[in-house]
């Protein structure tokens, strides 16, 4: 059987340092935009070669469209999330996949969080969606792509909500941050106005530039001097 996969790619810039984003990642739930996430449990966590490896099990649910009710009920689906945190390269990569309903719709998602030159954090999300339902696979894949983009928008809003609560004084100055979406051959751009909030202390462009340089330098020196112990910072109990 040949299974064709549809792909989707999105980019989101968070106006917080990489250290803050990764710290907040373990505390993303609950938030107002993640009511579909029911449970989350850490199965395994270990440090190997200076990197933090984690595996978590999440339970999620999403409303099923009327045409989808003939294939499955709106029941919670288990999601496995593997992640690798590299404090030297300053990258945090997550791999998620659904355990149930894979013949109907299988979703493999990869997200890479990396530090930008201006001190902010870039999140690149890629999804690979496939279906084995004869005669309906194309429609199901199209539905999966739209659901992925919709959930990605909610996830970004929810993540920003958590970041603002955890680090209210650490939002970096930014201008017109955007999230771009690339689905198959179509490209869409969405501007998040709530991410364009500048700190009052960074009112002038020159002071904002200096603040960003100081933040980036502090983050770099911190990771450089604590590379061997850095992973322990993120061993937060869920």
C-alpha positions, 0 to 999 in steps of 0.5 A: 500500500502506498501512503501519500503524506501531506506536509505543512511548515510554520515559523513563529518568533517568540519575543523571549530568550531561548532560555526562557522559552525552553523553561516555559515549555515544561509549564505550557499546560494548562493555558486558555488556548489548550483546553484540548490537552487533557493530561501530560505525564513524563515517562523518562528523562535523562542526560546523555552527552550533555543533552537532556532527553525526555519522553512524555505522554499526552492525551488530547482531544479535538472536535470531529467534523460531521463527515469524520464521525463515520470513521471515529468517535471524538475520543481522547488520543494518546500522543508521544512526545520525545525531545532533545535539549542541546544547551551548547547549540541552543536548540530544543527539538520535539518529536510528536506522533499519535498512537491511536487512529493512525490508519485514519490519520497519522500525524508526525510533528517536529518542532525546533526552537533555536536562538536568533541573533537578536536574542529572540527564539524561532520555532519552526514546526513541520507536520507530516500527515498521512491517511490509509482510508481508501477514497477519503485519504486526500480529504482527510489529509487536507483536513489534517493540514487545516487542523494543524495550522489552526492548532499551531495558532492556538499553541503560539497564543497559549505559549505566549500567555505562559511566557508573559505570566512566567517572565513578565519583565523579560519580553524583548523589544520587537517590531512586526513579529510574524508567523508564516505558514507553508502548506504544500504550495500555499504560503500564508502570513499571520501577524500576531499583534499581541507579540509586538508589545515593547517594554517601556524601558526600551522606548528608543531604538538605540536603547532597545538595541543595546538591551538586546545585545546585553540579553544575548551576551548574558544568555551566551555567557551563561550557557558557555559557563554552565554547559555541563549543568545546564540541563538540570535547569529544565528538570521541572516536574510536570 
